[in-house]
Amino acid sequence: MRRLASALPILALALLCASTGYAADAEAGAKHTLSLLDLIIAGGVVMLLLVILSITTFSLALNWTFTIKRDTLIPPGMADDVHNALAEGVSDEAFENARNVVANDTSMLGNILAAAFDKKDFGYTAMKESAEAVGIGEHNKYTAKVAWLSMFASSATLLGLLGTVSGIIGSFLKMASNPGGVDPNVLAENIGEALTCTAAGLAIAIGGLYFFFFLRARVNQAAIDAAIIAQEILDYFRPQGDQHH
């Protein structure tokens, strides 16, 4: 199921591209239309920025889809290895074995447990506070990373609107500079080219927002799971008098 969930964004993007290509082919069969390169050139600087933004947005989104996942944030088997090391009691040897499990591991769970183990000499409360602080930091780190997709989506929408407004202004200026009248076909073509900026911006924004919420949900769930696992492991270090609290 996790592999299927990871593949959903790619399938959605593929379907979007396929449907767009089919619509373009159907229209081209009816009459001659501008090519994609023609539309990009006609859109000017704004369209070029949208192309760059599109490449950046979906490259990062696909990369994070495969790298920001539960198995990466919470390595399989790590919790079991730590539990096995501490199952017979928190002796010096058992603690060193548990510490070696998370040593040099930069995953979310690895960083949380390493921070807690570093405070062992200060007692259970210090270990718990350290784990909570690092857990919040890890959650914020990954949330801030995927938040770039939200910013790119908002930027794409505004850039598309800017391109459209700029194109329509250009059309009205043509009308103003030709009191005798302007060929409506020329105006319609110019406005159509301008509206492609809005279409491109909306396509980027819709895809970017989908990936953003998809990845943010992953990070939130992983942070919750890591906090639960860390608390279960820290229970080995809880003072005997607090075991039933």
HELIX and SHEET records of a PDB file:
HELIX    1   1 ARG A    2  ALA A   30  1                                  29    
HELIX    2   2 LEU A   36  THR A   67  1                                  32    
HELIX    3   3 ARG A   70  LEU A   73  1                                   4    
HELIX    4   4 MET A   78  LEU A   86  1                                   9    
HELIX    5   5 ASP A   92  VAL A  102  1                                  11    
HELIX    6   6 MET A  108  ASP A  118  1                                  11    
HELIX    7   7 LYS A  120  PHE A  122  5                                   3    
HELIX    8   8 TYR A  124  SER A  177  1                                  54    
HELIX    9   9 PRO A  184  LEU A  234  1                                  51    
HELIX   10  10 ASP A  235  PHE A  237  5                                   3    
HELIX   11  11 GLN A  240  ASP A  242  5                                   3    
END                                                                             
